[in-house]
Amino acid sequence: MTAGPHGGAAVLVVGIGRRDRGDDAVGPAVAERARELVPPGVTVIERGEPAGLIGAWDGAGLVVVADAVRSGGRPGTLHVLHPGRGPLPVRTGAGGTHGFGLAEVIELGRALGRLPPGLVVVGVEAQRFGLGEPMSPQVKAAVEPAARAVAEAARAG
């Protein structure tokens, strides 16, 4: 990664989720599509579980995370959140090992003073997380607009 305007590496895009757990697959699907839309020099990775995310974003100036979220809204609804300003107002993903999800990783990073200078979460409202389920049609339809939102955030960084 190269130096960017936030003082660290330019931009890191991370897709969180598991492709075999229904709508939780949206994070990696968004990251995969965003790879084609982000400016040159942006690093795009698909992580699956949020564990290790703090280490992955070390040195990054801006991190854009794509993940499934649950706020009680309509499936497929897009949320663009800025957790550097405070806790996430939604639950993310299906929860990783022992329920440790993105929101907990962000708060741990905040407590440790290890949040990146810029952090954006592009979330897609999800409803089903069953093992072996496909993404719901509403969430699948949100992949393209979410990938565009990720690319826009990456360009703004």
C-alpha positions in Angstrom: 0.0 0.0 0.0 1.2 3.5 -0.7 1.0 6.6 1.5 -2.3 8.5 1.4 -3.9 11.6 2.7 -4.7 10.2 6.1 -1.0 9.7 6.9 -0.9 5.9 6.5 -1.5 3.6 3.6 -3.8 5.0 0.9 -7.0 2.9 1.2 -7.9 -0.6 2.3 -11.3 -2.2 1.3 -12.3 -5.2 3.4 -15.3 -7.5 2.8 -16.5 -9.3 6.0 -18.7 -12.3 5.9 -19.1 -15.9 5.1 -20.2 -17.0 1.6 -21.9 -20.1 3.0 -24.2 -18.2 5.4 -27.0 -16.6 3.4 -27.0 -12.8 3.5 -23.7 -12.8 5.4 -22.0 -13.4 2.0 -22.8 -9.8 1.0 -19.5 -8.4 2.4 -17.2 -10.6 0.3 -19.5 -10.2 -2.7 -19.4 -6.4 -2.4 -15.5 -6.4 -2.0 -15.2 -8.6 -5.1 -17.3 -6.3 -7.2 -15.6 -3.1 -5.7 -12.2 -4.5 -6.8 -13.3 -3.5 -10.4 -14.5 -0.1 -9.4 -11.9 1.3 -6.9 -9.1 3.5 -8.1 -5.6 2.0 -8.8 -3.5 1.4 -5.7 -6.5 0.5 -3.4 -6.0 -2.8 -1.7 -9.1 -5.0 -1.6 -9.3 -8.1 0.6 -12.1 -10.5 1.6 -11.6 -11.6 5.2 -14.5 -13.8 6.2 -14.4 -13.3 9.9 -13.6 -9.9 11.5 -10.9 -11.5 13.7 -7.5 -10.1 12.8 -9.0 -6.9 11.3 -7.1 -4.6 13.6 -3.8 -6.0 12.5 -4.9 -5.9 8.8 -5.8 -2.2 9.0 -2.6 -1.2 10.9 -0.9 1.5 8.8 -4.0 2.2 6.6 -5.1 5.8 6.3 -8.7 4.9 5.3 -10.4 1.5 5.7 -13.8 0.9 4.0 -15.5 -2.3 5.3 -18.4 -4.0 3.6 -20.6 -6.2 5.8 -24.1 -7.4 6.4 -26.0 -5.4 9.1 -29.1 -5.8 11.1 -31.1 -2.8 12.2 -34.6 -4.1 11.7 -34.9 -2.4 8.3 -35.9 -3.8 4.9 -33.5 -6.4 3.5 -31.2 -4.8 0.9 -31.3 -1.4 2.5 -27.9 0.3 2.2 -26.2 1.9 5.3 -23.1 4.1 5.1 -21.7 4.5 8.6 -18.7 6.4 10.0 -17.8 4.5 13.3 -14.8 6.7 13.9 -17.4 9.2 15.3 -19.0 6.7 17.7 -20.3 3.1 18.1 -22.1 1.5 15.2 -25.9 2.0 15.5 -26.5 -1.4 13.9 -25.5 -5.0 14.5 -23.1 -6.4 11.9 -22.9 -9.8 10.2 -23.8 -13.1 11.7 -21.2 -12.7 14.5 -17.9 -14.4 14.2 -16.4 -17.0 16.5 -18.1 -16.6 19.9 -20.2 -13.7 18.5 -17.2 -11.3 18.1 -18.3 -9.2 15.1 -17.3 -6.1 13.4 -18.8 -3.8 16.0 -16.8 -5.4 18.7 -13.6 -5.2 16.7 -14.2 -1.5 16.1 -14.8 -0.8 19.8 -11.7 -2.9 20.7 -9.7 -0.9 18.2 -11.1 2.4 19.7 -10.2 1.2 23.2 -6.7 0.3 22.1 -6.2 3.5 20.2 -5.8 1.5 17.0 -8.7 2.7 14.8 -7.5 3.9 11.3 -7.7 7.7 10.8 -10.6 7.1 8.4 -13.1 4.3 8.8 -16.3 3.8 6.8 -18.7 0.8 7.0 -20.9 0.1 4.0 -23.5 -2.2 5.3 -26.4 -4.0 3.6 -29.4 -4.8 5.7 -29.7 -8.6 5.9 -32.2 -11.1 7.2 -31.0 -14.7 6.9 -27.8 -16.2 8.0 -28.4 -20.0 7.9 -25.6 -22.3 7.0 -25.8 -23.3 3.3 -28.5 -20.7 2.4 -28.0 -18.4 -0.6 -28.2 -14.7 -0.4 -31.8 -13.4 -0.4 -32.8 -11.7 -3.7 -33.0 -8.3 -2.0 -29.5 -8.5 -0.6 -28.1 -9.8 -3.8 -29.6 -6.8 -5.7 -27.9 -4.5 -3.2 -24.4 -5.8 -4.1 -23.9 -3.4 -7.0 -25.1 -0.2 -5.2 -23.0 -1.2 -2.1 -19.9 -1.7 -4.3 -20.5 1.7 -5.8 -20.7 3.2 -2.3 -17.5 1.4 -1.3 -15.7 2.8 -4.5 -17.0 6.3 -3.8 -15.8 6.2 -0.2 -12.4 4.9 -1.5 -12.1 7.7 -4.0 -13.0 10.3 -1.3 -10.2 8.9 0.9 
